[in-house]
Structure formats: C-alpha cells, structure tokens
Amino acid sequence: MTNRRDPVWRFLLPSFLFIGVFSLYPIIESFRLSLYRMILTMPWLGEKFVGWENYWDLATDPVARGSFLTSLLFVAVTTPIEVLVGLAMALVLNESFRGRGWLRAIVLIPWAVPTVVSSQMWRFIFNDRYGLFNYLIFGSATQKYWAPLAEPDLALMAIMLADVWKTSSFAGLILLAGLQGIPGELYEAAAIDGASAWQKFRHVTLPLLKPALLLALLFRTIDALKVFDLVFVMTQGGPADTTNILQFYGYKKIFAEGMIGYGSAIAVAVFAVSLLLSILYLRLSGAAIMRREPAA
Amino acid sequence: MLITSAIVFLCVLLMSIEGDAEQLRFVTWRSEATAVFQRIIADFESSHPGMKVIQEIGPSSSTEFHDLVTQKLRNRDPEMDVFFMDVVWPAEFAAAGWALALDAFFPRSAQKAFLDAPIRANTYEGNIYGVPMFVDAGMLYYRKDLLAKYHLPPPATWPELVRQARTIISQERDPYLTGYSAQFKQYEGLVCNMMEFILSNGGALWDEQRLMSSVHTANAMEAVRFVRDDIVRLIANRGILAYQEPESLALFTQGRAVFHRNWPYAWEASNDPAQSKVAGKVGVMALPAFPGQKSAATLGGWQLAISRFSRRAQLAWEFVQFMTSSETQKRIALGTGRAPARQELYHDAEILKRSPQFQSQFETFRLATPRPRTPVYLPLSNILQRYFSSAIALADSNIEELARTAARNMDRTLELLRDRSKS
C-alpha cells in the first residue's frame, strides 16, 4: 500500500484504452472528416480540406434545419413522458406485493426486445387495414380506419408513442434503483410526524429521488436525440419529410449518398447537442448525481 | 500449451485457405427460389472442377443491399468478386471506380442479345458495367371481373382510370374497396411511381444533356397535381402514402383494390390461389398515359457486376457469363417466373407456356425508361422522394414552390458533375 499511485493507474489503464479506442477515436475521426469535402461517388473531387464549410452548409440547409427541429420536438415530447411513466412504474414496483419479482421482469420486456423488431411490430399495429390500433379505436367500422404512418400530422406522434412504450421501463428501472436507495427510517419518521402519503412523496421521496430523476432524464434525452431504428423501419423519414429526424438524415447522407464530409458534420452536430444538454443537466442538478454516487 | 494449440489452429486455418484457392465470393440477396439458384451454382461448380462459389446472402431490400455492397467496395474488399447490382447503381459504381468495366468480356455484339433498356442502364460514359439478369418494369394490374361487370374497357388514360374507379366504387358500395393501390411511401418506390406519371404526361425528371432538373416544368407539375387531386384524394385510401410493394400488393390480392401498379412479380402472386382471393380475375397491361401522350414504365431489375478489387476477374467473368447465359436465364425464368433480360427468351415456347403474360409485357420491358443515369442518382432520389411525398401527402401543398425548391437542389447536386467535365 506504500506505492499507491502506480497500481491505480495500471488498473485504470484498460478502461482508458477501451474508451480511447471505442469512443474518443471515432469522435475525433468524425470531427476530422467533417472538415473535408469527401464524396465517395465522385472520387475526382478528391479529399479536399474545406474547414468549416460543411458546418456552414448545415446551418443554411433548410432540410437539416427541419430535421433538427423534428429531433428536438421528439426529445421534448418523449423524454418527460417517459420519465413520468417510468416514475409511476417505479412507485408501483417499489411496493411489496405478490408477484412483484415477475412484474419487475415483465415491464422490462419492451426495452429488452431489439428495436428493429418492435419497430416492425408497431408498423403493423399502425397499419391502415388490419392494424390493432385501428381495431381498438374503431372496432369493425373499417371505413373509419386511420393510416397514422401516412398522415403528416400523425406519423411523428405514432413514432413517439412507440418510443414511449419501448423505453419508459428503462427510466423506471433507474428510478426504482433510486427509490430503493432511500432509507426506510425517513418514512417512519415522517409517519410519526403525521405526514400524509402525498406529503411523504412530496417531501421525502421526490427530493431524495432528484439525482435518479436527473440521471433518467439525461439518459433518455441523449437516447431520444439518437433515435434512428424506429424511423428507419416505420417511415423512412416520410410522409412529407415529417419524421426525417437529424440522425436519419445523417445516415442517408453518409450511407446512401456517400457524402462522408457532410454526413460527419451532421454526426458531430448531434454529438455536440447531446454534450451540451448533458452539461446543462449536470449544472442544473448541482452535481447532485456525483454527490449521491458513494451513498448508493 | 496454449501457444502450441494456437500454432496448430493457425496452420489448420492456413491450410484450409490454401486448400481451395479457387474460391469465388458471390454477394447476393435471398431469392424467392433459393433451390433454383443452388442447383445452378452447383452446375457451375461441376463444370469448373476445383472451383467453389461462396454465396454471401445480404438483405433483400435494395437500399439495405446497397449499404452492404458499397461498404465492401469502399473498403476495397478483395474477397467480394461478383455481386448483384440494382439498375440504378451502374453510374455510381462506375464513377467511383468500384465496378469493373466489362467491355473486353462483353462486347457490343454480345450486348445485342439483351433487351436494350437494361443495356442502356448498365452503360455509363460509353462503357458497360453489368450484365442484365432480370428486368422489371411498372405495370397496371386490374380486376377483369369488376371492369366486365360495368362494361368498362381497360383504361387507356389516367383520367379514364380515375372515372372507372369512381364508378365501380360508388356502385359496389363495398367499404373495403379502394380504387388504386401503389407505392406512395417516401422511399425509392415513390420515385418510380411518380416518374411514370410524369413521363406519361410528356414530362421528365431531368434533362440529361444539360444536367438540369425538369421537375418544375409545366407537364411534370401537372402530373404531380393529378396524383394529389385525383388519385390520392378521389380513388385511393390515405394508407397508400405509407405503402411499399408488399402492403399495396396485399390490398389488391385481398380483393380490395380495383387497380394496382406493381412490378411483374405481382402477376404470379395475384394469380396464386393460395395467397390471393382474386386469382384468375386479374388483368395486366401497360400503364395508362395522359390524353395524347405515351405510356411510360420505370425500368427496374438486377444485373451481375464484378468488383474492381476482385483478384480473380477472369474467373468472375466466367461465372457471370454462366449465370446470364441463355440456358441459365431460361432455368431461372421457369423456376421463379422472373422476367429474363435476354430478348430471345420472350419467344421461347416453354417460358411462354409458363408465363403467357410475357408475350404482351415484352413491349413494356423493351420500352421501359431507366431512372437518371448519374453517379449522383441517390442524392437526386432523396430530393425527389422528399418533393413528391410533400406534394401529394397534403391536399393544399404548394406544388409550384416545392417543385422549384426540388429543382434548385437537384441542380446544385448536378453542379458537382459539371465540375468534373471542366477539370
């Protein structure tokens, strides 16, 4: 234990290497590529350094702006709903009742199913002829059936619904861990003071759950900003470009159109926005997440 | 111990690679008749002793298959020798230097045996990059029984089609019945469908000589407006805006659509009693045109191409030649019902006995129009998909403004090609 510094670094080295190779390097490489004009299908243009040109194009590209707003709308709507639904789940699952273990496992199923599979399932649910969604609302009055994925006003909402279904339980899982970290004595003390159930929730649960809530919000925000498979499977960005979120637009630029430079600029922009939001959350939380860590 | 076993393992690995040096990797998608292809490839192998063809099966969606193939080509993967190429890729793969020019193997004289449209689609700046395997072209399927019931002839023009569909729907009083089923989702299929409307109104997607967009010309916009106001609003159900091929075909085979636009494979599917309620009641014909104009069909289909990074180009060519030979194409046509790319097979008695519709479809295949042949086709297609979907999905869309924006974006993309001729 005398020479303490040295072994610590040796133990940390593997994870630093891992992060360096799999996180840092791709980010730096994406950034480097985003400063070049590089179009795979036009090799005669060469690999030309263009500085911030791709970012300037991005800022003035109306389609990108539309995609960015769609992404923000998606985040702004789904994240709070998912955390609220997750909170409700966590509160229920934190109570003791018969079959709780089973229920805890079951609510995680939507989250555990690969997104590509569940997206396909939601596509069937929203089908305009035989979809379950229509059947639940209109029964056998098929002439009234909607086609949510064909309507510019509804398609994004349909995808949001699928996302809420899929990821609320993940938020619930984080919140459940937070709830379990709250010492039982606090509730006993509150009961002795004559606190009602609401008062217990308001003055004991909620303040102590704040770090977990922020963590859930943070994870969901970053994930929602990166949503891709739902759009890829359900709508391909349509109808009328209303579900063309920024990630999907970037994918099309790089993989279909071969615009490596411009597509990388989009990827870096998405990364920058999630980084910015993460910093914002951490600031807002007053680093509460960090403080709670050792206690949990 | 560990090191010894690792060395043994490596040796075995190396030996197994050494053992079959004559390997050819064929990147393909899952066929509807895998067994037919297996037998054909086995026959190729037995005619080339010591040679092994490894099939790598990719996704069957063209867009996803493109992701797979271009990833290999970008990485200059020498393992991939032969691959399937969609009819819209040759220009892109040629310009990027990914596909091998086949002129030495596949001279003009040999090309003449194939349908002209796919040969043109495989030609870029005077060189040929693929050998056509199957052809596809948009066609109109219709319910013979319903048209006969109301004494209506198959429609020659689009407005006539709309009138007939409205008559039949209002008389049939079937809440499930819709007039028109096609592929109007925002994806590649939408471009194919809309191009047929635009060309059959005397319009065009682009001006190939001047490298300029033509979507904002009067004829092109008129066709788009017709689709929005007459097809989508009057005779189709809203769901059509989310349909790809399978959903639109299902509607037709369930007996819920009077008219249906699809590729040739829909003939087999809609006449198969096991999966279709309208088997035997289906007619097929060339798509209608606008009054005074000519019918148009978008060319689709698949070709075999050789990677420029293949180390076995000569062997790869022997394989391509075998796969696209008259005998093999005949076997595939008989085994799968797909339309062959060789002209003579449309006069082959056995094939016509199995697929009598080829007789009347030959003319459509012959005259089908390729989508813009340019290395920037995919960027153009994404612009067009966005434009068409926005124009037809909203009843009050400003088509003129949307068309101008699309044309401006297309011109900007095509600008990159003009830089090339300068340099």
Interface residues (C-beta under 8 A of the other chain):
Chain A: I39 L40 T41 M42 P43 W44 L45 P62 V63 N127 D128 R129 T142 Q143 Y145 W146 A147 L149 A150 E151 P152 T235 Q236 G237 G238 P239 A240 D241 N244 K252 F255 A256 E257 G258 M259
Chain B: T63 H66 D67 T70 R74 E92 A95 A96 G97 P175 Y176 K185 Q186 Y187 N237 R238 G239 I240 L241 A242 E247 A250 L251 R256 P375 V376 L378 P379 N382 Q385 R386 S389 S390 A393 L394 S397 T405 L416 L417 D419 R420 S423
